[in-house]
């Protein structure tokens, strides 16, 4: 998949027209929660930059990246279950989670620090 297609998919998810399916892994491996952190403008972001080619020119792109691991993302399970925003079930011999995208921004967990 091209980078622009990935970006389009993330924008679709961010505006509420999508969901997240996790197959065989929990939220500790859910990178969409990093997207939620960016949307929420969390205070622990660190300024970064990269250089890309645009129309034959090198262009510096500044962005903010959360600087932490995602171990505590597993806390999302209880909150998503309690709010009805997560469905779970078997797929083959593994477990799946479907995070519905209709409600508060994903990853913003009331009363919890990630």
Buried (B, 14 or more C-beta within 10 A) or exposed (E): EEEEEEEEEBEEBBEEEBBBEBEEEEBBEBEBBBBBBBBBEBEEBEEEEEEEEEEEEEEEEEEBEBEBEBEBBBBBBEBBEEEEBBBEEEEEEEBBBBBBBEEEEBBBBEEEEB
